[in-house]
Amino acid sequence: MNSKTISYYLKKEETSAGMIYKEEQQNIVEVFHENTKQSHTMRPMLDRSIFNHLYNPAQIFSDSRNNKNYFLKPEITLPEARPVDMSFENVSLKRESCRAFNSAPLSDQELSDLLSSLRVTRYHIPDLNKKAQLTFRTYASAGGLYPVEIYVLRPDHTHTEWKAYHYAPKTHNLTMINSCIKQAKVIQSLQDHKEYSKDCGAIIFLTGVLKRSLDKYGALGYRFSLIEAGGILQQLGLASAGMGLGTLAWGGSYDNEICEFLKIDGVDETFLTSFIVGHK
């Protein structure tokens, strides 16, 4: 499907450019949804792919290595996470969106406590391949494939420069991947909403390595990747509430700018959504 420029819409007669734009966006969504529906016709192909991931030893080993590795990059070993001393009911009641933060960046300890809500909690060695170590995290992922990657953008104490890190749920470490991001670029990436970034403690970006899920589930894997990202946002929101932090799940971001921060291509790995967190 070819992208449309603004001139395309302005040339349309009798209907406003805004209405045409909305109609085309709806059409795109309908095409996507229709092509990701399960059906009796396509079920044999899907079953064959799922069978391969469940019983092919080589595929099992490949799936067990569904994580990013950075070599010769500075790492931060996060301190041991502290438990949240609050009932689930109270945490749920405290979760809310926050749009005003004070200016203190999150400490290593606070990031550890927060990101611990996403870490690996269980391991399994499958009988079909003893060399594969499957890992399972605190949130659901279709087939245990974990296509969603987690990144943290951290400001300095003046909020003039930021650094980008990749979070590894298995080792509970941060790896620095970009050491110099200007505040103006961060504001621009959030569609110029300066009020949300100038005082927050950190911004968490979620990306999708969609092939991990698409290879097993076909186009349906795209749905599963978005569902997983939503589960991660919920985990982060509840953990933040238990820590007394303010949060904002933010969808208004410019994909290409964020992909540039994170040094990803926007195709094989692409931006999905943002989560802003800080002290209230």
Secondary structure, DSSP 8 states (H G I E B T S, - for coil): -----HHHHHT--SS-HHHHHHHHHHHHHHHHHHHT---TTTHHHHHHHHHHHHH-HHHHHHHHT-S---SS--EEE--------S-HHHHHHH--B-----S----HHHHHHHHGGGSEEEEE--TT-TT--EEEESS--GGG---EEEEEEEE-TTSSEEEEEEEETTTTEEEEEEEEEEHHHHHHHTTT-HHHHSS-SEEEEEEE-THHHHHHHTTHHHHHHHHHHHHHHHHHHHHHHHHTEEEEEE----HHHHHHHHT--SSSSEEEEEEEEEE-
